[in-house]
């Protein structure tokens, strides 16, 4: 199906998923960190103390997600939206009025759980169910909501905070969630899409639906996680210590910050490219290649000392981010089906959140005991290279398992 006609025919579902990922920004680290300076000043927290509180709240949200995330298997996207958007708005209100550290931890927990966790969970689970043959294309468009949020919300929040104060800016965010996000997403996702027109024998359709318990016992699931979780872990870790890296290299921080634009452009381009490739070859077939750019990115950043290497790193990171974000949405329904997709994805997202919480602390501890940070980045690059080989073997194993299952059913 031509791209324009596909978008036109499925605009309501793609727009609904896009807005879910777009408004998940209120619970993402990049958005909450915009208030970090004000929070530390008002609560009397050091950088380390605030980082510790943030990690505690994030880990708590990761532990909650496997349990809460199962509701997307029981209720449709619209009903789940009616639950999670008001709770995310409540978190924004709590940030505006919180005056105690204990309350702050709870507020961050709510923002992380219902923003980064459940909004993204609802979007990708619904999209995985709504589409089969064109799942890669649909997921790629829905995940662009994250990029749009990263582009628009920081500027808007900083402007509001300058005019109204940072607490009132959070109140404005809560109002936007209730008055704009909630009705729009609810209307767009009110009607479920059945992929009836998709061919039943497509490679995007799992041979059978797995239960979450079965998935947790599948050795290949754990092998896949060693690769699928790597981009989020590595990206978050490097960005968390970016100022330290710039100081080590003697680079200009504004020039380094400008390199993020390169990452944004390449991410968006390769999100769309990955969606088309997944629809043509399957998500499983792309497993061997999505970590190769990330491996090269880490090696470039760790070994090269010229400032231009930051732009090379960001370009390669964007390629890997583009592939992995689309792959993350399309792979699991392709392998394990859609019956308990929400419960399965909840476990994966929880592990991803856990990794992004632990990564900065682990590398920081290694820095404190004298392990050179560039050397750590090089190790990350070699890790990705090794895991890329493992993903190649896992891909072949998955394809053989699929063929064996189809032959057994045919017989």
N, C-alpha and C positions, 0 to 999 in steps of 0.2 A: 504494500500500500504506500503511495507517495506520502512524503513527510507532511506536507501541508494538509492533505485530506485526512490523514491520521489525526493530526492535532484538531482540525475542525470537527471531526466526528466524535472526538473524545474530550472536548475542551472542558466540560464541567468536572470530570474526574481528575484530569491532569491539573486543572486550576485548583481544585480542592486539596490535592496532595501537595502542590507547590506552596500554597498558603500555610499548610501545616508546618512544612519545613522552614518557611520564611519567618513565621511568628515564633518558631522554636528559639529564635535569637534571644528572647528574654531570659532563657535559662542557659545560654551558652557562655563559656568562659570569656570570650572576647567582649561580650556585652556587660556582664557583671563586673569585669575588671575596670570598666570605665569609671566606676564609683570607688575603686580600691583606695585611692588617695584620700577621699573624703571619709570613707569608712575607717581607715587606719587613724586618721586625725581625730574623729569624733569618739572612737572607742579606745583610743590610746594604745593601739596595737603596733608592734613592729612588723616588718615585712615577713619575718619568719613566723610570728604568731598568727598573722592573718592567713598565711599560706597553710599553716597547720589546721586552722579552723576550716578553711575551704576544703582541704583534703578530707577532713573528717566528715563534713557534710556530703561531699561527693561520693565517698565510699559508702556512706549510709544509703544514699540514693541507689547506688549500684546493687546493694544487698536487697533493696526493696523491689527493684524492677522485675526480677524473675517471677515474683509473686503477683505484682500488680499488672504486669504486661499481659497476663493471660486474658484480661477482660476483652482484648481486641479479637479474641477467638469466639467470644460469647456474644458480643454486641457488634453492630455495624459501625462504620467509621463516624457517621453522624452522631450516634448516641454516645460513643466514646468522646467525641469532641465536646459534647454538652457537659461532660464530667471534667475533662482535663483543662480546657481553656479557662473556666471560672476558677479552678484551683491555681492555675498559673497566675491569673490576675490577682488572686488573693495573696500569693507570694510577693507580687510587685507592691501591693498595698502594705504588706508586712515590712518590706524593705523601707518604705517611706516613713513608717511610724515606729520602727524598732529602736529601742534605746538601751537594750541590755545584750550582752554578749551571747547568752544562752538563746535569746530570741533570734539573734543574728544567725546563729548556726541553723536553727529550725527554718528560718526564711530561705537561706541558701539551699538547704536540703529540698525544700518545696520547689524552688526555682529550677534546680538541677533535675529533680525527678520528673516534673511535669513539663519542663521546657526541653532540655536536651534529650531526656529519656522518652517520655510518653508521646510528645508531639511528633518526634521523628519515628518512633515505634508505630504510631497510628498511621502515619503517612506511607511508610514503606511496606507495612503489612497489608494495608488496603490495596496499594498499587500492585503488590505481588499477587493478590487474589483477583483483581479486576482484569489483569492482562496476562496472556500466555505467550503467543507467538510474537507479540510486540512488546514484551515486558521490558527488554533492555532499553528500548526507545522511551517508553513511558517513565521508567525509573530515572533515566538520565534527565528528563525534563523536570521531574518532581524534585530531584536533589539540587537542581539549580536554585531552589528557594533558599538553601543555605548560603550560597554565594551572593544572592541578592540581599539577604539580610546582613551579611558581612559588609556589603558595599554601602547600604543605606542607613542602617540603624545607628552606627557609631556617630556619624555626622549629625543626625537628627537629635540624638540624645545629648551630645555635647552642646548643641545650640540651645536646646530646651533647658539644660542644667544651667547654662550661663544666664539665661533670661529668668528662670523661675526658681533656681536652686535644685540641687541634685535629688532631694527627697520629693519635691513636686514633680520632677521629671519622671520619677518612678510612678507617681500617681497618674500622670498623663499616659504612661505605658499601660497601666491597668485599665484605664478608660478605653484605650485603643483596642485592647484585647476583648473587652466586653461589647463595645459598640460597633467594632469593625470586624475583627477576626471571627468572633463567635457566630454572628448571623451569616456571614459570607460562607464560611466553611461548612456550616450546618446545611445551608441551602444547596451548596454544590455537591455535597456527599450524601444527600438525603436518599437518592436513588442508587441502589447497588448496581454495579455493572457485572453482567455475566459474560465471560469471553466465549460466547456461543459460536461466533464466527471464526474463532481460531482453530486451526486444524488439530484434531485430537492426538495425532501421532507426532506433533512437533517435539523437538528436543528440549523445549522449555517446560514441558509438562513432565513431572516426576512419574515414574512407573507406578508408584503407590504413595499413599500418604503415611508418613511416619508419625508416631507419637513422640512427645518430648523425651519420655523415658528411653525409648529406642534410640533416639539421636544421641543421648548422653552416653549410651553404651557402644556407640559406633566409633571405633578407633580412628576412622578417617575424619570424623568431625573434629577431633582434637588436633589432628595433623593440619587440617585446613586453618584452624585458628592461629597456628604459629605464623602463618603468612597474612591472613586477612586482618589481624589486629596490629600488624607491624606499622603500617603508615600512620595511624592515629597515635600510637605510642611514640614513634620517632619524631613525628612532626611536633607534637605537643612538647616533648622534652627539649628539642632544639629551640623552639620559640620561647620557652620559659627561661632559658639561659642565654637568650640572644644578646643581651647587653654585656654579659660576661665575655662572650665570644668576640664581640666587637672590640672590647677593651684589650683582649689578648692579641688580636690581630693588628691593633692600632688603626682600625677602620673608622670611617665617619658613620655615626649612628643614623643621621638623616639619609645618607646614601643607602645604607643597608635597609632602612625602612622603605625606601622607594622601590626596592627589589620585590616587595610584596605584590606590586601591581603586575609584575611578570608572572608570578605564581597564579594570580587570579585569572589572567587571560588564558594561560595554558590549561588551568584546571577546567574552565568553562568549555574550551575547545575539545579537550579530551573526554569530558563527560559525555558530550554529544557523539564523539567518535566511538567511544566505548559502547554506548547504547546501540549504535548501528552494527558494530561488530558482534555484540552479544546476540542480537536478533538473527544475524547471519550464521554465526558459528557456534553459539551457545556460551554461557558463562563459564562452564567447566573447561571449555577449550582455551579460554583466555587466562586460566590460572598460571601457566608457566611464564607469562611475560609481564604481569603487572608490577612485580617487585624489581625488575631489572632497572628501570629508571631511578627508583629510590636507592638502589645499591650504588649506582653511579653518582647520584646526588650527594650521598654521604661521603663517598670517597673523595669527590671534588672538594667538598667543604672542609673535610678533615686534613687533606694533604696540600691543598693550594692556599697560599697566603695572600695573593693579590685580591684586591677588593672586587674585581670583576667576577671572581669565583662565586660570590654571593648570588649574582644574577644567574649564573649557570646552575647553581644549586636550586634556586627558586623555580627555574624553568623545568628542570627534571622532576622536582618535587610536585609541581603542578600536573605533569604528565601522569605520575603515579597516583596522585590524589584523584584525578579525573577517572582513571581506570578503576581504582579501588572503591570510590564512592558509588559508582554505578554497579560494579560487581557485587558490592555488599548488599544491594537491594535485590539483585536478580538471582544470585547463586543459590540461596537457601530454598526458595520454592521450587527451583529446578531440580534440586537433589532430593529434598525431603517432602515436597508437596505443600499443600496449603491448609489442610484440616486443622493443624495445631501450629500454624506458622507464627502466630503472635507469641505463643509460649516459647517456641524455639528461638525466635528473634530476641525475646526479652533476655534470655540467658546470654546471647551473644553481645547485645548492647551493654548488659551489666559488666561483662568481662572487658569490653572496650573502655567503659567508663572507669573501671578499676585500674586498667593499664595506664590511662591518661592521668590518673591521680597518683599512681606510684612512680611513674617514670621520672618526673622532675625531682622527686625526693631521693630516689635511688642514685641518679647521676650526681645530684648535689652532694650526697654523702661521699661518693667516690672522689669528687673534686676536693672535699674537705680532708680526705686522707692522702691526697697527693697524686691521684690518678689524673693525668693530663686530659682535659676536656676534648681537644682535637683527636687524641688517641681513642677516646670513647666513641666519637662519631665515626671513625674509621672502622671500629669493631662493628658498629651498627651496619655499615656498608657491607662488610664481609658476611654478617648474619643474613642480610637480605639476599646476597648471592647464593649462599648455601640453601636457604629456604626456597629460593626460586627453583633450584634443582629438585627439592622435595616436592614442590607444587607440581612440577612436571610429572613426577611419578604418581602423585595423588590424582592428577587429572586422568592419566591413563587408567588407573585403577577404577576410578569412578565410571569412566566410559565403558570399561569391560563389565563392571557390575550391572550397569544399566542394560547392556546388551544381553547379558545372561538372564536378567529378570524378564526382559521382553520375550526372549526365546522360550523361557519356561512357561510364561503365560500363553504364548502362541501354541505351545505343545499341549 
